[in-house]
Every structure is written in structure tokens, then in C-alpha cells.
Amino acid sequence: METRACTKAHFDEIVEVIDRWWGGPISTFAHPIFFYELGDAALVAVEDGQMIGFLLGFIAHQPVKTGYVHLVGIHPDFRRRGVGRLLYAKFTEASERAQCVRMKAITTLGNEGSRSFHIATGWQEEEIDDYAGPGRRRIVFTKDLGVRN
Ligand SMILES: CC(C)(COP(=O)(O)OP(=O)(O)OC[C@H]1O[C@@H](n2cnc3c(N)ncnc32)[C@H](O)[C@@H]1OP(=O)(O)O)[C@@H](O)C(=O)NCCC(=O)NCCS
């Protein structure tokens, strides 16, 4: 298994598989902006030529420089094999090189897989009632990095 920069062919594949990998309609989250405009932090995990996971992120500049994980998906047949851990590690390394002071991600209530993954990999969580608008509660994950701007 290795990670690579996401190509247009990978992005096309992500759009095709994402609803299946997530078990529900989520393809609008794979907005082209995360490939065309913010794609420095778009990574895929590949094994034997097959894409088995992806991470779409970007560097945010406020309120502090942050490596933001927008969307992650691992092929259902390849979960619990460290693919998510590897993609997060690579993006965290890139964020550290970019002088980020923390990492951030969000998830919806009820996504216990995501919650367990973030807790197991050392993130702090906070539940915020109206994070995504009135009545739209989210779990916000953060992880401090050991660098200072
Ligand atoms: C959440 C997700 C990204 C995890 O990816 P993964 O490659 O399976 O995770 P890893 O194998 O790297 O797991 C690392 C650790 O996290 C924890 N973990 C991961 N998934 C878990 C789950 N479903 N239940 C409980 N713990 C879990 C475990 O402690 C695991 O270590 P272990 O397998 O040695 O016990 C993957 O399940 C996924 O794509 N889910 C659907 C989409 C999604 O929810 N994306 C994230 C939204 S923010």
C-alpha cells in the first residue's frame, strides 16, 4: 500500500464510488473545488494498482493555520487495515511542513466508525449544537501539532 497525489482519473473514480463506500448519498461532498482549486492535499491510497482510499483536505488559514480533513473514504473491503491511519499520517506530515498548528475534521452524530477512528488516533472531540446551522449538530475533531507559527 502507498499514497499518491490524487489525479483527475482518481477524482473521477472517487465520484463514482463514494456513495457506495459511504453507504449513502454523499457525492456532493466530493465537490470539484477539492480537486481543481485545493488539490495539494488530495491524496489516494493505492494497492496493486487499485485505489482503496482517499482523503480530500486543504490548509485553512484562520483562526490558526490548520490542516483540514474535508472528506475521507476507505474501500469497505479494506477497512481496519490502517489505510485511514496512513492517509491521515501523510496529510498531517504535509500540514506540519506547512507550519500548521493543528488538524481539524468534522463528522455527523451517529457516524460511530469515524468517531472511533479519530479517538483511536489521538484527536479531541467536541459536540457543537448549531455548528452547521440551526439544529445541525456536528462533532468537531481537533489535534494539536507541535509547531508554532
Ligand atoms: C472511518 C474510516 C475512514 C476509517 O478508516 P480505516 O482505514 O478503516 O481505519 P484504520 O484501519 O486506519 O483504523 C485505525 C484505528 O481506528 C479505529 N477504528 C477505525 N474504524 C473503526 C470502526 N469502524 N470501529 C471502531 N474503531 C475503528 C481502530 O482503533 C483502528 O485501529 P485497529 O484496527 O488496529 O483497532 C473508514 O471506516 C471509512 O471510510 N468510513 C466511511 C466514511 C467515513 O465515515 N469517513 C470519515 C468521516 S469524517
The ligand as an ORCA input file, in Angstrom:
! r2SCAN-3c Opt
* xyz 0 1
  C     -13.644      5.959      9.326
  C     -12.714      5.329      8.269
  C     -12.104      6.461      7.431
  C     -11.604      4.557      8.988
  O     -10.672      4.059      8.040
  P      -9.851      2.678      8.254
  O      -8.836      2.577      7.186
  O     -10.796      1.549      8.368
  O      -9.174      2.941      9.676
  P      -7.801      2.292     10.239
  O      -7.699      0.871      9.824
  O      -6.662      3.191      9.881
  O      -8.127      2.365     11.796
  C      -7.255      2.925     12.779
  C      -7.889      2.688     14.140
  O      -9.114      3.434     14.265
  C     -10.087      2.653     14.974
  N     -11.226      2.363     14.081
  C     -11.290      2.550     12.746
  N     -12.527      2.226     12.274
  C     -13.232      1.800     13.333
  C     -14.557      1.307     13.493
  N     -15.412      1.207     12.446
  N     -14.977      0.955     14.722
  C     -14.165      1.072     15.811
  N     -12.870      1.524     15.719
  C     -12.413      1.889     14.493
  C      -9.384      1.390     15.415
  O      -8.827      1.611     16.704
  C      -8.299      1.251     14.387
  O      -7.185      0.510     14.825
  P      -7.253     -1.125     14.867
  O      -7.927     -1.578     13.599
  O      -5.809     -1.509     14.948
  O      -8.063     -1.451     16.088
  C     -13.488      4.313      7.350
  O     -14.212      3.406      8.172
  C     -14.485      4.937      6.367
  O     -14.135      5.234      5.226
  N     -15.751      5.098      6.805
  C     -16.814      5.628      5.940
  C     -16.619      7.085      5.619
  C     -16.383      7.952      6.856
  O     -17.041      7.829      7.877
  N     -15.379      8.865      6.746
  C     -14.946      9.748      7.835
  C     -15.879     10.877      8.043
  S     -15.148     12.222      8.953
*
